[in-house]
Amino acid sequence: MESRKVVCLQNITIVPDSDIPFANYLSALPLIRDVDYDDISFVALTNHLDGVLVTGDKKLAKGLHAKGYGNLLSFSEMLEQIGLI
């Protein structure tokens, strides 16, 4: 298990908010408006990277799913996909 932690941590990149283009914040705004404004950076970065947002925040996941946002996995879904559970 320790080696899996090391592999996961080696693949993490910290991205400052200032590196995310403003247009991505604008596109994230309608998605998080009724959910939680504190999550706008996560959604904006996911859109910018054309990635998948992995979250344990059930309120955020429910709100994004309700608006048809498909680039989302729960934390447990991610663990299943990489074979840790």
ABEGO torsion letter per residue (X at the ends): XAAAAAAAAAABBBBBAAABBAAAAAAAAAAAAABBAAAAAAAAAAAAAGBBBBBABAAAAAAAAAAGBABBBBAAAAAAAAGAX
